[in-house]
Amino acid sequence: MAELPRIAFLGAGQMAEAVLRGLLRAGAAPPDRLYASDIRPERLDYIVSELGIQACSDNRDALRKAEVAVIAVKPQDAPDLLADMQHAVNGNHMVVSVAAGVKLGTIEAAMPTEVPVIRVMPNTPAFVSEGMAVLARGRHATAEHEQVARRIFEPVGRVLVLPESKMDAVTALSGSGPGFVAVMIEGLADGGVAAGLPRDVALMLAAQTVLGTARLMLERNLHPGVLKDMVASPGGTTIAGLAAMERAGVRGALIDAVVAATHRSEELGRLA
């Protein structure tokens, strides 16, 4: 397989670190072909010393050295970054954005030429290479550009390609989803403590159970209803617990959480 192009992360925050670690861990790119810039000198110093990648004095320096630019700043910082990029981006660059809510059209309009742009919604499990990244191609991005983006994010988890119109729902489900799952894990652990388990034991049991269940579903391609029926024997403990969950409206609360997060993502996108 061909070597990845030189990649510059414009912003060296948590998501940039997760993706960089994944690329290095998988051997997908050597540290001398990975660059980063950040307005926080201490953060840039940390990333460079920790990962051995190349530091850039500013965004323009990073763009001069790399062929792929990853926009990895907070959404509110994107306008300033896009304005700065105009002075160094050219038709030989490819732009990948992980800035939540910043639309492809906004990025494309800020570029001085027909630069290929791909928008990506990753999530925090990328830190342990169990992330979910969804890609959306811009007007000038080809299948080859999509393949490069896939190779950047596949080392930190699974990758899907969807139309940009689905990005708000993606943000709500896989982007916000780790927060919802964390609440579920905490609730299960609280139940274990209420039933008499030590807190550390309850947390381990809850977290590993969620992790194992998800892996079992994905690796065996099981519908969640099938998996639920596998452990819900007649008159047993699981069906008693499931009945309690239905009475409490847990399923409906999760649906409402994703829908509410989708609406909020749409609002933030309009502001961005």
N, C-alpha and C positions, 0 to 999 in steps of 0.2 A: 504494500500500500504506500502511496506517495506520502511524503512528509508533509505535515501540516504547515501552512504559512506561518510567518512570524505574527504573534498575537500580542496586542497591547491592551491592557485593562485600564480604562480611564476611570479611576476610582478603585481603591484597594480595600474595600470594605469586606464584610463577612461573606457575601455571596461570591465576590471575586476570589477570596481566599479558598472557599470550598471548591470552586471550579479549578483553580490553579493546583490545589493539592491533588485533585482527581487526575488531572492531566499528567502530573509528575509521577503519581503512584502507578498509573497505567503505562508509563513510558510512552505516552502519545506525543509528547513534545519535550525536548531537552530544556533545561533552565536558561540556556543562552539564547533561546528563541522566544522567550516569554518576557514581556515588559509590563511595567505598571507605573502609573502616575497617581498622585493624590495630593490634595491641598493640605493634608495633615502630615508634616514631616515625620512625626513619631510613628504614624501608622505605616508609612512607606518604608521607613527604616526597619520596622518589625517584619513586614512581608519579605523584604529583600534578605534580611539576615536569617529568617526562619526557613525560607524556601530556596534561596540561592538564585532567584530570578534577577532580571536587570532593572535597575531603577532609572526613571526618566525625570528630567528636571521639571517638565511640565507636559501638558497634553499635546502640544504641537511637536515637542521632541519625540514623544511616544509615537505619534502618527508618522513622523519621518522615518522611524526605525522599523515599523511593522506594516503588514499588509491587511491584517484584520484588527479592527478597533471594537472592543467590547465596552459599551456604555454601561458602567456599573455604579452609577450614583443614585442618590435618592431622587424621586420624581421632581421635587421642588428645585433641585439643583440642575435639572436637565436643560432648561433654557440657557443658562450661562454656559454650560458645557457645549451645547450645540452651536452657540455663537462663536465660541473659541475654536471649535473644530472647523468652521468654514475657512479658516486661514491656512489649513494644512491638509484637508481631505482632497483627494483627487480621484479620478476614474479608476485607478488601480486598487483602491481600497474597497474593503467589504466592511459594513457596519453591522454589528450585532448589539441589540439593546436588551438589557434585563431590567430597565427602569420601569417599574410597575405603573400602568396607566398611561404611559406616553405612547401615543399611537404612531403607526407606521407613517401616516401622512404628515404628521408633525415633524418627524425626523427627516423624511424625504424632502419636505419643503425647505428645511434648513440647510440642506446640502447644496453646494454650488454646482454640482454636476449630477448626472444620472448614476448615483452611487447605489449599489445593491444593499438593501437593508433587510435584516431579519429580526423580528421581535421574538423574544423568548420569555416565557414565564416559568422560572425554576422554583424549587421550594427548599426549605431548610434541611430536610433529610439528605440533601446533597453532601452535607458535611461527613456523612458516614457512607457515601456512595450508594445510597438508597433513595435518591431524589427522583422527582418527576419533572421533566421539562417539556413544555409544549411550544412548538415553533410555529410562527406565521410568516410567510414570505411577503415581502414588499413587491411593488410593481416591477422593479428592475432585477430582482433576485431570480436566479435560474436554479435548476435542479442541482447543478454543481455547487452553487453557493449553499443550498440547503444541506448538501452532503457534508460540506466543511463544518457547518453549524452542528450537525448531528455528531460529528467526530469530536467536537469540543465538549459536548454535554453528555455523551454516552458513558464516559468514564465515571460520572457521578450519579448514574441511575438510568431510568428509562426515558425514551424520547418519543413524542408523538408530533405529528404535523396536523394543524387544524386551521380553518379560516380565522382571520383576526376577529370576526364577529363573535366568535366563541370565547374570546380571551377574558371577558368579565366573569363568565361562569367558571372558566378554568382558574382564574385568580381566587374566586370564592371557594372552590372545592379543593384544589390541590395546594394553592398558595396559602389560604387561611386554614385549610384542613388540619395541619399539624397542631394548631391551637385547639381545635375542637377535639381531636383525638387525645391531646394532653389532658383536657378536662375529663374525658371518659376514663382515661387511665387513673387519674387522681380519684375519681368517683369509685371505681372498682377497688382501688387500694383502701379508700375510706371504708368501703363495705367490708373488706377483709379485716381491718382494724376493729370495726364494730363487732365482727364475728369472733374476735379474740386473737388475731394474728399480730405479731410485732410489726411496726410500721415499715422497717426496711424489707422484711420478708414479703409483706403485702405489696409493696411497690415493685419488687422484682417479679413476683408472680403476675401482677397485672400487666406490666410492660412486656414481659416475655410472652405472655399469652396473646397480647395484641400483635406483637411482631410475628410470632409463629402462625397465628391464624391468617394474617395477611399473606405470608409467604406460601402457606398451604393453598390458599385460594388462587394465587397467581401461578404457582408452578404446576398445579393440577388442573387449572382452568375450571375451577368449581364456582358455580353460582352461590352467593351467600346463603340463599334459601336451602340449597342442598347441604351445605356445611352445617347450618343450624339444625336441620333434621337429623344429621348424623349423630349429634350429641344430645338430642332431645328425645329421650326414651319415654314411653307412656308412664305417666304418674311419677316421673323422676324429678330430680333437683333442677335440671335445666329448664323444663317446661314451667315449673313453678316460678322460677326467676323471670322467664320470658313473659309470663302473664303479668307479673308485677311491673315490668318495663312497659308493656302495652297500656296498663292502667295509668301509668305516670306520663304517658305520651312521649316517650323518648324518641321514637321514630319520627313523629311529627315535629318535635323540637329540632332534630337534626336537619330535616328538610327546611324548616323555617330559617335555621342558621345559614344555610347555603344560599337561600334566596335573598336573605337580608344582606349578606356579604356581596352578592352579585349586584344588588342595587347600589350599594355603597361604592363598589368598584366603578360602576357607570358614572356616579357622581364625581368621583375623583378624576376619572378620565376627562370629563368635561372641564374640570378645573385645570387639569394639566394642559 
